[in-house]
Amino acid sequence: GEEHYNCISALHKSMRGSDENASLYWLARMLEGGEDPLYVARRLVRFASEDIGLADPLALTQAVAAYQGCHFIGMPECEVILAQCVVYFARAPKSIEVYRAYGNVKECLRMHTGPLPPVPLHLRNAPTRLMKNLGYGKGYKYNPMYKEPVEQDYLPEELKGIDFFKERKS
């Protein structure tokens, strides 16, 4: 019932608040109450990117490994795998930078009126002679061939200068 959602919310917020003791409590309360460990593991995968993100990129690896471990061995043996992941997440630094930036991209797409801007010609794949003759791929700089970063635009002209990582004003 509702306690299912209340407990997962408490677990999520305890990890976000870096409270490892409360995180373990809510995890144990869910598992000892019969919660599906794979449900918890799926929520941890989401938490890894939503709340920890680039502050600790290995968090996502931890979450996926915990999910796989739970899938392989099930309860009760997988409880320690989830406990390890939950404590790791509670102790991990947090960043919502990517979560927020992706939200800004979605807002940009939703607010756009008319057809979306076309992919710039230099970024288009040119597998045929016709496409090459139309200018697809022309002027593209293949970064690995350069020692220094290259000057090249990757967004459509209409979005030049936009930075989705900065706060957007609606």
Backbone hydrogen bonds, N-H to C=O, Kabsch-Sander energy under -0.5 kcal/mol:
donor,donor_aa,acceptor,acceptor_aa,energy
4,H,1,G,-0.9
5,Y,1,G,-0.7
6,N,2,E,-2.3
7,C,3,E,-2.9
8,I,4,H,-1.8
9,S,5,Y,-1.9
10,A,6,N,-2.2
11,L,7,C,-2.6
12,H,8,I,-2.5
13,K,9,S,-2.7
14,S,10,A,-2.1
15,M,11,L,-2.4
16,R,12,H,-2.5
17,G,13,K,-1.9
18,S,15,M,-1.8
19,D,14,S,-2.7
20,E,18,S,-1.0
23,S,19,D,-2.2
24,L,20,E,-2.1
25,Y,21,N,-2.1
26,W,22,A,-2.7
27,L,23,S,-2.1
28,A,24,L,-2.9
29,R,25,Y,-2.8
30,M,26,W,-1.9
31,L,27,L,-2.8
32,E,28,A,-3.1
33,G,29,R,-0.9
34,G,31,L,-1.6
35,E,30,M,-2.6
39,Y,36,D,-0.8
40,V,36,D,-1.5
41,A,37,P,-2.6
42,R,38,L,-2.3
43,R,39,Y,-2.1
44,L,40,V,-2.0
45,V,41,A,-1.8
46,R,42,R,-1.8
47,F,43,R,-2.4
48,A,44,L,-2.2
49,S,45,V,-1.0
49,S,46,R,-0.6
50,E,46,R,-2.9
51,D,47,F,-2.6
52,I,47,F,-1.3
53,G,48,A,-2.0
55,A,52,I,-1.9
56,D,53,G,-1.2
59,A,56,D,-2.4
60,L,57,P,-0.7
61,T,57,P,-0.6
62,Q,58,L,-2.3
63,A,59,A,-2.4
64,V,60,L,-2.5
65,A,61,T,-2.4
66,A,62,Q,-2.3
67,Y,63,A,-2.5
68,Q,64,V,-2.6
69,G,65,A,-2.7
70,C,66,A,-2.5
71,H,67,Y,-2.5
72,F,68,Q,-2.5
73,I,69,G,-2.4
74,G,70,C,-2.1
78,C,74,G,-2.2
79,E,76,P,-1.6
80,V,77,E,-0.7
82,L,78,C,-2.1
83,A,79,E,-2.4
84,Q,80,V,-2.4
85,C,81,I,-2.1
86,V,82,L,-2.8
87,V,83,A,-2.4
88,Y,84,Q,-2.5
89,F,85,C,-2.5
90,A,86,V,-2.3
91,R,87,V,-2.2
92,A,88,Y,-1.3
95,S,51,D,-1.6
100,R,96,I,-3.0
101,A,97,E,-2.4
102,Y,98,V,-2.8
103,G,99,Y,-1.7
104,N,100,R,-2.0
105,V,101,A,-2.0
106,K,102,Y,-2.4
107,E,103,G,-2.3
108,C,104,N,-2.2
109,L,105,V,-2.3
110,R,106,K,-2.5
111,M,107,E,-2.4
112,H,108,C,-0.9
123,L,120,P,-1.6
124,R,120,P,-0.6
124,R,121,L,-1.4
132,K,128,T,-1.9
133,N,129,R,-2.8
134,L,130,L,-1.7
135,G,132,K,-1.4
136,Y,131,M,-2.4
137,G,121,L,-3.2
138,K,135,G,-1.7
140,Y,137,G,-1.8
142,Y,140,Y,-0.6
143,N,141,K,-1.1
145,M,142,Y,-2.4
146,Y,143,N,-2.4
152,Q,150,V,-0.7
159,L,156,P,-2.0
160,K,157,E,-1.5
162,I,159,L,-2.4
166,K,163,D,-1.5
170,S,168,R,-0.6
